Amino acid sequence: MKKAVVLLSGGLDSTTVLAMAKEQGFNCFTVSFDYGQRHRSELEASRRVADAMGVIEHKVLKVGLTDIGGSALTDQTMNVPDFDDPEKEINSVVPSTYVPARNTIFLSMALGWAEVLGSRDIFIGANVVDYSNYPDCRPEYLQAFEQLANLATRVGVEGDSFKVHAPLLTMTKGEIIVAGDQLGVGYGITVSCYQADAQGAACGICDSCTYRKRGFAEAGVDDPTLYQG
């Protein structure tokens, strides 16, 4: 069976991507990142998902993105904006929850592991429909990274190639949930909230929570999310 490295945050999207990779017949190796994010309960969620979905191996790699800061997810002096905050980022195209260079760093580390494993396939839950103008979720970015992967590796220069898969790229949150539900994904063990508490309970008011709630409503699937309060 083919091997795939799947970026697994422990959230709804990456869990669905893992289910899709398994459905395509890949032996899956999952990787999560402890990068100083305030929503650290997603790391426990990633372990739960990896166990529940029978991956071959799951790694949690440490990356010191708090040393860089510049994001509401890694800098405790910045507030995570509520979805309905009228003052939210009026003059900004890219929201404060964007983490500088995050996907580039994560994909690079996944690429290194894939090369070691003999895998040629990397899966990521990037999406450009429901979210947030993150520059490192755009299709042109993912195409450029794939080109980089095939220029910068022994695999590439010896004539083989890597493929970056982003199967959710143009799906709405409702469509993602329908697809995952059909594949038997148990979304109750996932954590998507940008400011989830230590038990994984979601705030219900940040961008990620809002899109998640709307997605379950759109899909006509019961929302199993644990909310604070």
PyMOL CGO cylinders between C-alpha atoms (Angstrom):
from pymol import cmd
from pymol.cgo import CYLINDER

trace = [
    CYLINDER, 0.00, 0.00, 0.00, 1.10, 3.56, -0.69, 0.3, 1, 1, 1, 1, 1, 1,
    CYLINDER, 1.10, 3.56, -0.69, 2.18, 5.73, 2.21, 0.3, 1, 1, 1, 1, 1, 1,
    CYLINDER, 2.18, 5.73, 2.21, 0.90, 9.25, 2.87, 0.3, 1, 1, 1, 1, 1, 1,
    CYLINDER, 0.90, 9.25, 2.87, 1.89, 11.89, 5.40, 0.3, 1, 1, 1, 1, 1, 1,
    CYLINDER, 1.89, 11.89, 5.40, -1.20, 13.76, 6.62, 0.3, 1, 1, 1, 1, 1, 1,
    CYLINDER, -1.20, 13.76, 6.62, -1.04, 17.08, 8.48, 0.3, 1, 1, 1, 1, 1, 1,
    CYLINDER, -1.04, 17.08, 8.48, -3.40, 16.50, 11.40, 0.3, 1, 1, 1, 1, 1, 1,
    CYLINDER, -3.40, 16.50, 11.40, -4.31, 19.43, 13.63, 0.3, 1, 1, 1, 1, 1, 1,
    CYLINDER, -4.31, 19.43, 13.63, -7.06, 17.58, 15.47, 0.3, 1, 1, 1, 1, 1, 1,
    CYLINDER, -7.06, 17.58, 15.47, -9.70, 19.79, 13.87, 0.3, 1, 1, 1, 1, 1, 1,
    CYLINDER, -9.70, 19.79, 13.87, -12.64, 19.05, 11.64, 0.3, 1, 1, 1, 1, 1, 1,
    CYLINDER, -12.64, 19.05, 11.64, -10.94, 19.66, 8.29, 0.3, 1, 1, 1, 1, 1, 1,
    CYLINDER, -10.94, 19.66, 8.29, -7.74, 17.71, 8.84, 0.3, 1, 1, 1, 1, 1, 1,
    CYLINDER, -7.74, 17.71, 8.84, -9.68, 14.79, 10.31, 0.3, 1, 1, 1, 1, 1, 1,
    CYLINDER, -9.68, 14.79, 10.31, -11.84, 14.67, 7.19, 0.3, 1, 1, 1, 1, 1, 1,
    CYLINDER, -11.84, 14.67, 7.19, -8.71, 14.75, 5.02, 0.3, 1, 1, 1, 1, 1, 1,
    CYLINDER, -8.71, 14.75, 5.02, -7.28, 11.81, 6.96, 0.3, 1, 1, 1, 1, 1, 1,
    CYLINDER, -7.28, 11.81, 6.96, -10.49, 9.85, 6.32, 0.3, 1, 1, 1, 1, 1, 1,
    CYLINDER, -10.49, 9.85, 6.32, -10.26, 10.69, 2.62, 0.3, 1, 1, 1, 1, 1, 1,
    CYLINDER, -10.26, 10.69, 2.62, -6.63, 9.56, 2.40, 0.3, 1, 1, 1, 1, 1, 1,
    CYLINDER, -6.63, 9.56, 2.40, -7.50, 6.27, 4.07, 0.3, 1, 1, 1, 1, 1, 1,
    CYLINDER, -7.50, 6.27, 4.07, -10.46, 5.83, 1.72, 0.3, 1, 1, 1, 1, 1, 1,
    CYLINDER, -10.46, 5.83, 1.72, -8.05, 6.22, -1.20, 0.3, 1, 1, 1, 1, 1, 1,
    CYLINDER, -8.05, 6.22, -1.20, -6.04, 3.29, 0.12, 0.3, 1, 1, 1, 1, 1, 1,
    CYLINDER, -6.04, 3.29, 0.12, -3.10, 5.07, 1.72, 0.3, 1, 1, 1, 1, 1, 1,
    CYLINDER, -3.10, 5.07, 1.72, -1.27, 3.85, 4.79, 0.3, 1, 1, 1, 1, 1, 1,
    CYLINDER, -1.27, 3.85, 4.79, -1.36, 7.08, 6.77, 0.3, 1, 1, 1, 1, 1, 1,
    CYLINDER, -1.36, 7.08, 6.77, 1.31, 8.68, 8.92, 0.3, 1, 1, 1, 1, 1, 1,
    CYLINDER, 1.31, 8.68, 8.92, 0.06, 11.78, 10.73, 0.3, 1, 1, 1, 1, 1, 1,
    CYLINDER, 0.06, 11.78, 10.73, 1.95, 14.79, 12.03, 0.3, 1, 1, 1, 1, 1, 1,
    CYLINDER, 1.95, 14.79, 12.03, 0.80, 17.55, 14.39, 0.3, 1, 1, 1, 1, 1, 1,
    CYLINDER, 0.80, 17.55, 14.39, 2.71, 20.59, 15.59, 0.3, 1, 1, 1, 1, 1, 1,
    CYLINDER, 2.71, 20.59, 15.59, 3.15, 22.03, 19.04, 0.3, 1, 1, 1, 1, 1, 1,
    CYLINDER, 3.15, 22.03, 19.04, 3.94, 25.57, 17.96, 0.3, 1, 1, 1, 1, 1, 1,
    CYLINDER, 3.94, 25.57, 17.96, 2.88, 27.44, 21.08, 0.3, 1, 1, 1, 1, 1, 1,
    CYLINDER, 2.88, 27.44, 21.08, -0.74, 27.80, 19.98, 0.3, 1, 1, 1, 1, 1, 1,
    CYLINDER, -0.74, 27.80, 19.98, -3.17, 29.01, 22.62, 0.3, 1, 1, 1, 1, 1, 1,
    CYLINDER, -3.17, 29.01, 22.62, -5.65, 26.25, 21.68, 0.3, 1, 1, 1, 1, 1, 1,
    CYLINDER, -5.65, 26.25, 21.68, -3.36, 23.47, 22.86, 0.3, 1, 1, 1, 1, 1, 1,
    CYLINDER, -3.36, 23.47, 22.86, -6.21, 21.03, 23.44, 0.3, 1, 1, 1, 1, 1, 1,
    CYLINDER, -6.21, 21.03, 23.44, -6.12, 20.45, 19.68, 0.3, 1, 1, 1, 1, 1, 1,
    CYLINDER, -6.12, 20.45, 19.68, -2.94, 18.44, 20.27, 0.3, 1, 1, 1, 1, 1, 1,
    CYLINDER, -2.94, 18.44, 20.27, -4.81, 15.98, 22.48, 0.3, 1, 1, 1, 1, 1, 1,
    CYLINDER, -4.81, 15.98, 22.48, -7.55, 15.91, 19.86, 0.3, 1, 1, 1, 1, 1, 1,
    CYLINDER, -7.55, 15.91, 19.86, -4.99, 14.99, 17.19, 0.3, 1, 1, 1, 1, 1, 1,
    CYLINDER, -4.99, 14.99, 17.19, -3.83, 12.05, 19.30, 0.3, 1, 1, 1, 1, 1, 1,
    CYLINDER, -3.83, 12.05, 19.30, -7.43, 10.90, 19.80, 0.3, 1, 1, 1, 1, 1, 1,
    CYLINDER, -7.43, 10.90, 19.80, -8.12, 11.13, 16.08, 0.3, 1, 1, 1, 1, 1, 1,
    CYLINDER, -8.12, 11.13, 16.08, -4.93, 9.26, 15.17, 0.3, 1, 1, 1, 1, 1, 1,
    CYLINDER, -4.93, 9.26, 15.17, -5.80, 6.47, 17.60, 0.3, 1, 1, 1, 1, 1, 1,
    CYLINDER, -5.80, 6.47, 17.60, -9.43, 6.26, 16.53, 0.3, 1, 1, 1, 1, 1, 1,
    CYLINDER, -9.43, 6.26, 16.53, -8.59, 6.17, 12.84, 0.3, 1, 1, 1, 1, 1, 1,
    CYLINDER, -8.59, 6.17, 12.84, -5.80, 3.63, 13.04, 0.3, 1, 1, 1, 1, 1, 1,
    CYLINDER, -5.80, 3.63, 13.04, -2.87, 5.53, 11.57, 0.3, 1, 1, 1, 1, 1, 1,
    CYLINDER, -2.87, 5.53, 11.57, 0.48, 3.78, 11.28, 0.3, 1, 1, 1, 1, 1, 1,
    CYLINDER, 0.48, 3.78, 11.28, 2.35, 6.40, 13.29, 0.3, 1, 1, 1, 1, 1, 1,
    CYLINDER, 2.35, 6.40, 13.29, 1.54, 9.80, 14.77, 0.3, 1, 1, 1, 1, 1, 1,
    CYLINDER, 1.54, 9.80, 14.77, 4.14, 12.45, 15.61, 0.3, 1, 1, 1, 1, 1, 1,
    CYLINDER, 4.14, 12.45, 15.61, 3.82, 15.74, 17.48, 0.3, 1, 1, 1, 1, 1, 1,
    CYLINDER, 3.82, 15.74, 17.48, 6.72, 18.00, 16.48, 0.3, 1, 1, 1, 1, 1, 1,
    CYLINDER, 6.72, 18.00, 16.48, 7.74, 21.13, 18.38, 0.3, 1, 1, 1, 1, 1, 1,
    CYLINDER, 7.74, 21.13, 18.38, 8.19, 24.41, 16.50, 0.3, 1, 1, 1, 1, 1, 1,
    CYLINDER, 8.19, 24.41, 16.50, 8.86, 27.64, 18.41, 0.3, 1, 1, 1, 1, 1, 1,
    CYLINDER, 8.86, 27.64, 18.41, 6.52, 30.01, 16.60, 0.3, 1, 1, 1, 1, 1, 1,
    CYLINDER, 6.52, 30.01, 16.60, 5.87, 31.96, 19.80, 0.3, 1, 1, 1, 1, 1, 1,
    CYLINDER, 5.87, 31.96, 19.80, 9.41, 33.26, 19.41, 0.3, 1, 1, 1, 1, 1, 1,
    CYLINDER, 9.41, 33.26, 19.41, 8.26, 34.94, 16.20, 0.3, 1, 1, 1, 1, 1, 1,
    CYLINDER, 8.26, 34.94, 16.20, 4.77, 35.96, 17.34, 0.3, 1, 1, 1, 1, 1, 1,
    CYLINDER, 4.77, 35.96, 17.34, 2.69, 38.15, 15.06, 0.3, 1, 1, 1, 1, 1, 1,
    CYLINDER, 2.69, 38.15, 15.06, -0.50, 36.11, 15.41, 0.3, 1, 1, 1, 1, 1, 1,
    CYLINDER, -0.50, 36.11, 15.41, -3.41, 36.03, 17.83, 0.3, 1, 1, 1, 1, 1, 1,
    CYLINDER, -3.41, 36.03, 17.83, -2.84, 32.28, 18.06, 0.3, 1, 1, 1, 1, 1, 1,
    CYLINDER, -2.84, 32.28, 18.06, 0.76, 32.55, 19.26, 0.3, 1, 1, 1, 1, 1, 1,
    CYLINDER, 0.76, 32.55, 19.26, 0.93, 35.93, 21.04, 0.3, 1, 1, 1, 1, 1, 1,
    CYLINDER, 0.93, 35.93, 21.04, -0.97, 36.10, 24.32, 0.3, 1, 1, 1, 1, 1, 1,
    CYLINDER, -0.97, 36.10, 24.32, -1.03, 39.92, 24.15, 0.3, 1, 1, 1, 1, 1, 1,
    CYLINDER, -1.03, 39.92, 24.15, -3.28, 39.75, 21.07, 0.3, 1, 1, 1, 1, 1, 1,
    CYLINDER, -3.28, 39.75, 21.07, -6.96, 38.87, 21.37, 0.3, 1, 1, 1, 1, 1, 1,
    CYLINDER, -6.96, 38.87, 21.37, -8.69, 36.29, 19.20, 0.3, 1, 1, 1, 1, 1, 1,
    CYLINDER, -8.69, 36.29, 19.20, -11.47, 38.31, 17.54, 0.3, 1, 1, 1, 1, 1, 1,
    CYLINDER, -11.47, 38.31, 17.54, -15.10, 37.27, 17.80, 0.3, 1, 1, 1, 1, 1, 1,
    CYLINDER, -15.10, 37.27, 17.80, -16.74, 36.55, 14.48, 0.3, 1, 1, 1, 1, 1, 1,
    CYLINDER, -16.74, 36.55, 14.48, -19.28, 39.38, 14.94, 0.3, 1, 1, 1, 1, 1, 1,
    CYLINDER, -19.28, 39.38, 14.94, -16.87, 41.97, 16.34, 0.3, 1, 1, 1, 1, 1, 1,
    CYLINDER, -16.87, 41.97, 16.34, -17.71, 45.16, 14.36, 0.3, 1, 1, 1, 1, 1, 1,
    CYLINDER, -17.71, 45.16, 14.36, -14.20, 46.53, 14.90, 0.3, 1, 1, 1, 1, 1, 1,
    CYLINDER, -14.20, 46.53, 14.90, -12.50, 43.34, 13.71, 0.3, 1, 1, 1, 1, 1, 1,
    CYLINDER, -12.50, 43.34, 13.71, -9.63, 43.97, 11.36, 0.3, 1, 1, 1, 1, 1, 1,
    CYLINDER, -9.63, 43.97, 11.36, -11.38, 46.70, 9.40, 0.3, 1, 1, 1, 1, 1, 1,
    CYLINDER, -11.38, 46.70, 9.40, -8.25, 47.66, 7.53, 0.3, 1, 1, 1, 1, 1, 1,
    CYLINDER, -8.25, 47.66, 7.53, -6.76, 44.19, 7.12, 0.3, 1, 1, 1, 1, 1, 1,
    CYLINDER, -6.76, 44.19, 7.12, -7.27, 41.67, 4.33, 0.3, 1, 1, 1, 1, 1, 1,
    CYLINDER, -7.27, 41.67, 4.33, -5.49, 38.92, 6.27, 0.3, 1, 1, 1, 1, 1, 1,
    CYLINDER, -5.49, 38.92, 6.27, -6.90, 38.27, 9.78, 0.3, 1, 1, 1, 1, 1, 1,
    CYLINDER, -6.90, 38.27, 9.78, -4.93, 38.37, 13.01, 0.3, 1, 1, 1, 1, 1, 1,
    CYLINDER, -4.93, 38.37, 13.01, -5.33, 34.59, 13.38, 0.3, 1, 1, 1, 1, 1, 1,
    CYLINDER, -5.33, 34.59, 13.38, -2.97, 34.10, 10.44, 0.3, 1, 1, 1, 1, 1, 1,
    CYLINDER, -2.97, 34.10, 10.44, 0.29, 32.59, 11.73, 0.3, 1, 1, 1, 1, 1, 1,
    CYLINDER, 0.29, 32.59, 11.73, 3.24, 33.84, 9.66, 0.3, 1, 1, 1, 1, 1, 1,
    CYLINDER, 3.24, 33.84, 9.66, 4.77, 31.09, 7.49, 0.3, 1, 1, 1, 1, 1, 1,
    CYLINDER, 4.77, 31.09, 7.49, 2.91, 28.34, 9.39, 0.3, 1, 1, 1, 1, 1, 1,
    CYLINDER, 2.91, 28.34, 9.39, 1.90, 26.14, 6.46, 0.3, 1, 1, 1, 1, 1, 1,
    CYLINDER, 1.90, 26.14, 6.46, 5.30, 26.57, 4.81, 0.3, 1, 1, 1, 1, 1, 1,
    CYLINDER, 5.30, 26.57, 4.81, 7.01, 25.34, 7.97, 0.3, 1, 1, 1, 1, 1, 1,
    CYLINDER, 7.01, 25.34, 7.97, 4.54, 22.51, 8.54, 0.3, 1, 1, 1, 1, 1, 1,
    CYLINDER, 4.54, 22.51, 8.54, 4.61, 21.31, 4.93, 0.3, 1, 1, 1, 1, 1, 1,
    CYLINDER, 4.61, 21.31, 4.93, 8.41, 21.42, 4.90, 0.3, 1, 1, 1, 1, 1, 1,
    CYLINDER, 8.41, 21.42, 4.90, 8.62, 19.18, 7.95, 0.3, 1, 1, 1, 1, 1, 1,
    CYLINDER, 8.62, 19.18, 7.95, 5.99, 16.84, 6.53, 0.3, 1, 1, 1, 1, 1, 1,
    CYLINDER, 5.99, 16.84, 6.53, 8.00, 16.74, 3.30, 0.3, 1, 1, 1, 1, 1, 1,
    CYLINDER, 8.00, 16.74, 3.30, 11.13, 15.73, 5.17, 0.3, 1, 1, 1, 1, 1, 1,
    CYLINDER, 11.13, 15.73, 5.17, 9.31, 12.91, 6.95, 0.3, 1, 1, 1, 1, 1, 1,
    CYLINDER, 9.31, 12.91, 6.95, 7.69, 11.77, 3.69, 0.3, 1, 1, 1, 1, 1, 1,
    CYLINDER, 7.69, 11.77, 3.69, 11.10, 11.51, 2.06, 0.3, 1, 1, 1, 1, 1, 1,
    CYLINDER, 11.10, 11.51, 2.06, 12.43, 9.43, 4.95, 0.3, 1, 1, 1, 1, 1, 1,
    CYLINDER, 12.43, 9.43, 4.95, 9.37, 7.14, 4.86, 0.3, 1, 1, 1, 1, 1, 1,
    CYLINDER, 9.37, 7.14, 4.86, 9.49, 6.64, 1.10, 0.3, 1, 1, 1, 1, 1, 1,
    CYLINDER, 9.49, 6.64, 1.10, 6.14, 8.39, 0.75, 0.3, 1, 1, 1, 1, 1, 1,
    CYLINDER, 6.14, 8.39, 0.75, 5.39, 10.61, -2.23, 0.3, 1, 1, 1, 1, 1, 1,
    CYLINDER, 5.39, 10.61, -2.23, 2.06, 11.98, -1.02, 0.3, 1, 1, 1, 1, 1, 1,
    CYLINDER, 2.06, 11.98, -1.02, 1.30, 14.74, 1.50, 0.3, 1, 1, 1, 1, 1, 1,
    CYLINDER, 1.30, 14.74, 1.50, -2.26, 15.67, 2.53, 0.3, 1, 1, 1, 1, 1, 1,
    CYLINDER, -2.26, 15.67, 2.53, -3.30, 19.03, 4.00, 0.3, 1, 1, 1, 1, 1, 1,
    CYLINDER, -3.30, 19.03, 4.00, -6.74, 20.39, 4.97, 0.3, 1, 1, 1, 1, 1, 1,
    CYLINDER, -6.74, 20.39, 4.97, -6.34, 23.79, 3.31, 0.3, 1, 1, 1, 1, 1, 1,
    CYLINDER, -6.34, 23.79, 3.31, -9.57, 25.51, 2.27, 0.3, 1, 1, 1, 1, 1, 1,
    CYLINDER, -9.57, 25.51, 2.27, -10.30, 28.76, 0.44, 0.3, 1, 1, 1, 1, 1, 1,
    CYLINDER, -10.30, 28.76, 0.44, -14.09, 28.87, 0.58, 0.3, 1, 1, 1, 1, 1, 1,
    CYLINDER, -14.09, 28.87, 0.58, -15.33, 29.35, 4.14, 0.3, 1, 1, 1, 1, 1, 1,
    CYLINDER, -15.33, 29.35, 4.14, -12.24, 30.78, 5.72, 0.3, 1, 1, 1, 1, 1, 1,
    CYLINDER, -12.24, 30.78, 5.72, -10.21, 33.66, 6.11, 0.3, 1, 1, 1, 1, 1, 1,
    CYLINDER, -10.21, 33.66, 6.11, -7.92, 34.92, 3.39, 0.3, 1, 1, 1, 1, 1, 1,
    CYLINDER, -7.92, 34.92, 3.39, -4.93, 33.01, 4.71, 0.3, 1, 1, 1, 1, 1, 1,
    CYLINDER, -4.93, 33.01, 4.71, -2.29, 33.41, 1.97, 0.3, 1, 1, 1, 1, 1, 1,
    CYLINDER, -2.29, 33.41, 1.97, -0.87, 29.93, 2.61, 0.3, 1, 1, 1, 1, 1, 1,
    CYLINDER, -0.87, 29.93, 2.61, -4.18, 28.18, 1.87, 0.3, 1, 1, 1, 1, 1, 1,
    CYLINDER, -4.18, 28.18, 1.87, -4.47, 29.37, -1.73, 0.3, 1, 1, 1, 1, 1, 1,
    CYLINDER, -4.47, 29.37, -1.73, -4.20, 26.89, -4.63, 0.3, 1, 1, 1, 1, 1, 1,
    CYLINDER, -4.20, 26.89, -4.63, -1.34, 28.83, -6.20, 0.3, 1, 1, 1, 1, 1, 1,
    CYLINDER, -1.34, 28.83, -6.20, 0.61, 28.58, -2.95, 0.3, 1, 1, 1, 1, 1, 1,
    CYLINDER, 0.61, 28.58, -2.95, 0.10, 24.81, -2.75, 0.3, 1, 1, 1, 1, 1, 1,
    CYLINDER, 0.10, 24.81, -2.75, 1.15, 24.42, -6.39, 0.3, 1, 1, 1, 1, 1, 1,
    CYLINDER, 1.15, 24.42, -6.39, 4.27, 26.47, -5.71, 0.3, 1, 1, 1, 1, 1, 1,
    CYLINDER, 4.27, 26.47, -5.71, 5.15, 24.40, -2.65, 0.3, 1, 1, 1, 1, 1, 1,
    CYLINDER, 5.15, 24.40, -2.65, 4.77, 21.20, -4.66, 0.3, 1, 1, 1, 1, 1, 1,
    CYLINDER, 4.77, 21.20, -4.66, 7.18, 22.60, -7.24, 0.3, 1, 1, 1, 1, 1, 1,
    CYLINDER, 7.18, 22.60, -7.24, 9.59, 23.50, -4.45, 0.3, 1, 1, 1, 1, 1, 1,
    CYLINDER, 9.59, 23.50, -4.45, 9.32, 19.99, -3.00, 0.3, 1, 1, 1, 1, 1, 1,
    CYLINDER, 9.32, 19.99, -3.00, 10.38, 18.51, -6.32, 0.3, 1, 1, 1, 1, 1, 1,
    CYLINDER, 10.38, 18.51, -6.32, 13.28, 20.93, -6.70, 0.3, 1, 1, 1, 1, 1, 1,
    CYLINDER, 13.28, 20.93, -6.70, 14.65, 20.73, -3.16, 0.3, 1, 1, 1, 1, 1, 1,
    CYLINDER, 14.65, 20.73, -3.16, 14.74, 17.00, -2.46, 0.3, 1, 1, 1, 1, 1, 1,
    CYLINDER, 14.74, 17.00, -2.46, 16.79, 13.99, -3.41, 0.3, 1, 1, 1, 1, 1, 1,
    CYLINDER, 16.79, 13.99, -3.41, 13.58, 12.36, -4.60, 0.3, 1, 1, 1, 1, 1, 1,
    CYLINDER, 13.58, 12.36, -4.60, 12.98, 15.19, -7.05, 0.3, 1, 1, 1, 1, 1, 1,
    CYLINDER, 12.98, 15.19, -7.05, 16.47, 15.39, -8.50, 0.3, 1, 1, 1, 1, 1, 1,
    CYLINDER, 16.47, 15.39, -8.50, 16.57, 11.60, -8.95, 0.3, 1, 1, 1, 1, 1, 1,
    CYLINDER, 16.57, 11.60, -8.95, 13.48, 11.74, -11.14, 0.3, 1, 1, 1, 1, 1, 1,
    CYLINDER, 13.48, 11.74, -11.14, 10.58, 10.92, -8.83, 0.3, 1, 1, 1, 1, 1, 1,
    CYLINDER, 10.58, 10.92, -8.83, 8.07, 13.48, -7.55, 0.3, 1, 1, 1, 1, 1, 1,
    CYLINDER, 8.07, 13.48, -7.55, 5.91, 14.48, -4.61, 0.3, 1, 1, 1, 1, 1, 1,
    CYLINDER, 5.91, 14.48, -4.61, 2.21, 15.34, -4.72, 0.3, 1, 1, 1, 1, 1, 1,
    CYLINDER, 2.21, 15.34, -4.72, 0.53, 17.77, -2.31, 0.3, 1, 1, 1, 1, 1, 1,
    CYLINDER, 0.53, 17.77, -2.31, -3.14, 16.84, -1.92, 0.3, 1, 1, 1, 1, 1, 1,
    CYLINDER, -3.14, 16.84, -1.92, -5.67, 19.43, -0.71, 0.3, 1, 1, 1, 1, 1, 1,
    CYLINDER, -5.67, 19.43, -0.71, -9.01, 17.68, -1.30, 0.3, 1, 1, 1, 1, 1, 1,
    CYLINDER, -9.01, 17.68, -1.30, -11.05, 20.23, 0.69, 0.3, 1, 1, 1, 1, 1, 1,
    CYLINDER, -11.05, 20.23, 0.69, -9.71, 23.26, -1.13, 0.3, 1, 1, 1, 1, 1, 1,
    CYLINDER, -9.71, 23.26, -1.13, -12.95, 24.39, -2.81, 0.3, 1, 1, 1, 1, 1, 1,
    CYLINDER, -12.95, 24.39, -2.81, -15.53, 22.71, -0.54, 0.3, 1, 1, 1, 1, 1, 1,
    CYLINDER, -15.53, 22.71, -0.54, -17.85, 24.54, 1.83, 0.3, 1, 1, 1, 1, 1, 1,
    CYLINDER, -17.85, 24.54, 1.83, -17.81, 23.55, 5.49, 0.3, 1, 1, 1, 1, 1, 1,
    CYLINDER, -17.81, 23.55, 5.49, -21.17, 21.84, 5.03, 0.3, 1, 1, 1, 1, 1, 1,
    CYLINDER, -21.17, 21.84, 5.03, -19.84, 19.82, 2.09, 0.3, 1, 1, 1, 1, 1, 1,
    CYLINDER, -19.84, 19.82, 2.09, -16.80, 18.82, 4.12, 0.3, 1, 1, 1, 1, 1, 1,
    CYLINDER, -16.80, 18.82, 4.12, -18.98, 17.59, 6.99, 0.3, 1, 1, 1, 1, 1, 1,
    CYLINDER, -18.98, 17.59, 6.99, -21.25, 15.63, 4.64, 0.3, 1, 1, 1, 1, 1, 1,
    CYLINDER, -21.25, 15.63, 4.64, -18.21, 13.96, 3.07, 0.3, 1, 1, 1, 1, 1, 1,
    CYLINDER, -18.21, 13.96, 3.07, -16.73, 13.11, 6.46, 0.3, 1, 1, 1, 1, 1, 1,
    CYLINDER, -16.73, 13.11, 6.46, -20.03, 11.85, 7.81, 0.3, 1, 1, 1, 1, 1, 1,
    CYLINDER, -20.03, 11.85, 7.81, -20.33, 9.51, 4.85, 0.3, 1, 1, 1, 1, 1, 1,
    CYLINDER, -20.33, 9.51, 4.85, -16.85, 8.18, 5.66, 0.3, 1, 1, 1, 1, 1, 1,
    CYLINDER, -16.85, 8.18, 5.66, -17.81, 7.58, 9.30, 0.3, 1, 1, 1, 1, 1, 1,
    CYLINDER, -17.81, 7.58, 9.30, -15.83, 10.43, 10.85, 0.3, 1, 1, 1, 1, 1, 1,
    CYLINDER, -15.83, 10.43, 10.85, -16.68, 11.01, 14.51, 0.3, 1, 1, 1, 1, 1, 1,
    CYLINDER, -16.68, 11.01, 14.51, -16.45, 14.79, 14.80, 0.3, 1, 1, 1, 1, 1, 1,
    CYLINDER, -16.45, 14.79, 14.80, -17.10, 14.77, 18.54, 0.3, 1, 1, 1, 1, 1, 1,
    CYLINDER, -17.10, 14.77, 18.54, -13.42, 14.02, 19.21, 0.3, 1, 1, 1, 1, 1, 1,
    CYLINDER, -13.42, 14.02, 19.21, -12.16, 16.96, 17.12, 0.3, 1, 1, 1, 1, 1, 1,
    CYLINDER, -12.16, 16.96, 17.12, -11.29, 20.48, 18.33, 0.3, 1, 1, 1, 1, 1, 1,
    CYLINDER, -11.29, 20.48, 18.33, -11.51, 23.46, 15.96, 0.3, 1, 1, 1, 1, 1, 1,
    CYLINDER, -11.51, 23.46, 15.96, -11.87, 26.45, 18.30, 0.3, 1, 1, 1, 1, 1, 1,
    CYLINDER, -11.87, 26.45, 18.30, -9.11, 29.06, 18.35, 0.3, 1, 1, 1, 1, 1, 1,
    CYLINDER, -9.11, 29.06, 18.35, -9.52, 29.48, 22.10, 0.3, 1, 1, 1, 1, 1, 1,
    CYLINDER, -9.52, 29.48, 22.10, -10.70, 26.09, 23.30, 0.3, 1, 1, 1, 1, 1, 1,
    CYLINDER, -10.70, 26.09, 23.30, -10.15, 25.42, 26.99, 0.3, 1, 1, 1, 1, 1, 1,
    CYLINDER, -10.15, 25.42, 26.99, -7.98, 22.65, 28.43, 0.3, 1, 1, 1, 1, 1, 1,
    CYLINDER, -7.98, 22.65, 28.43, -10.85, 20.16, 28.11, 0.3, 1, 1, 1, 1, 1, 1,
    CYLINDER, -10.85, 20.16, 28.11, -11.36, 21.06, 24.45, 0.3, 1, 1, 1, 1, 1, 1,
    CYLINDER, -11.36, 21.06, 24.45, -14.61, 22.97, 25.02, 0.3, 1, 1, 1, 1, 1, 1,
    CYLINDER, -14.61, 22.97, 25.02, -15.17, 25.55, 22.29, 0.3, 1, 1, 1, 1, 1, 1,
    CYLINDER, -15.17, 25.55, 22.29, -15.91, 29.25, 22.79, 0.3, 1, 1, 1, 1, 1, 1,
    CYLINDER, -15.91, 29.25, 22.79, -18.66, 29.23, 20.14, 0.3, 1, 1, 1, 1, 1, 1,
    CYLINDER, -18.66, 29.23, 20.14, -17.94, 32.80, 18.97, 0.3, 1, 1, 1, 1, 1, 1,
    CYLINDER, -17.94, 32.80, 18.97, -14.60, 32.87, 17.12, 0.3, 1, 1, 1, 1, 1, 1,
    CYLINDER, -14.60, 32.87, 17.12, -14.39, 32.54, 13.33, 0.3, 1, 1, 1, 1, 1, 1,
    CYLINDER, -14.39, 32.54, 13.33, -13.54, 28.85, 13.48, 0.3, 1, 1, 1, 1, 1, 1,
    CYLINDER, -13.54, 28.85, 13.48, -16.46, 28.04, 15.80, 0.3, 1, 1, 1, 1, 1, 1,
    CYLINDER, -16.46, 28.04, 15.80, -18.88, 30.09, 13.71, 0.3, 1, 1, 1, 1, 1, 1,
    CYLINDER, -18.88, 30.09, 13.71, -18.00, 28.35, 10.45, 0.3, 1, 1, 1, 1, 1, 1,
    CYLINDER, -18.00, 28.35, 10.45, -18.08, 24.98, 12.16, 0.3, 1, 1, 1, 1, 1, 1,
    CYLINDER, -18.08, 24.98, 12.16, -21.57, 25.57, 13.59, 0.3, 1, 1, 1, 1, 1, 1,
    CYLINDER, -21.57, 25.57, 13.59, -22.83, 26.84, 10.23, 0.3, 1, 1, 1, 1, 1, 1,
    CYLINDER, -22.83, 26.84, 10.23, -21.34, 23.81, 8.54, 0.3, 1, 1, 1, 1, 1, 1,
    CYLINDER, -21.34, 23.81, 8.54, -23.21, 21.32, 10.69, 0.3, 1, 1, 1, 1, 1, 1,
    CYLINDER, -23.21, 21.32, 10.69, -26.43, 23.24, 10.09, 0.3, 1, 1, 1, 1, 1, 1,
    CYLINDER, -26.43, 23.24, 10.09, -25.81, 23.34, 6.34, 0.3, 1, 1, 1, 1, 1, 1,
    CYLINDER, -25.81, 23.34, 6.34, -25.00, 19.62, 6.29, 0.3, 1, 1, 1, 1, 1, 1,
    CYLINDER, -25.00, 19.62, 6.29, -28.06, 18.68, 8.33, 0.3, 1, 1, 1, 1, 1, 1,
    CYLINDER, -28.06, 18.68, 8.33, -25.81, 16.76, 10.73, 0.3, 1, 1, 1, 1, 1, 1,
    CYLINDER, -25.81, 16.76, 10.73, -26.09, 17.04, 14.53, 0.3, 1, 1, 1, 1, 1, 1,
    CYLINDER, -26.09, 17.04, 14.53, -23.30, 19.15, 15.98, 0.3, 1, 1, 1, 1, 1, 1,
    CYLINDER, -23.30, 19.15, 15.98, -21.40, 17.07, 18.58, 0.3, 1, 1, 1, 1, 1, 1,
    CYLINDER, -21.40, 17.07, 18.58, -19.13, 19.94, 19.65, 0.3, 1, 1, 1, 1, 1, 1,
    CYLINDER, -19.13, 19.94, 19.65, -18.61, 20.56, 23.36, 0.3, 1, 1, 1, 1, 1, 1,
    CYLINDER, -18.61, 20.56, 23.36, -19.14, 24.28, 24.01, 0.3, 1, 1, 1, 1, 1, 1,
    CYLINDER, -19.14, 24.28, 24.01, -18.07, 26.28, 27.02, 0.3, 1, 1, 1, 1, 1, 1,
    CYLINDER, -18.07, 26.28, 27.02, -20.79, 27.19, 29.48, 0.3, 1, 1, 1, 1, 1, 1,
]
cmd.load_cgo(trace, "trace")
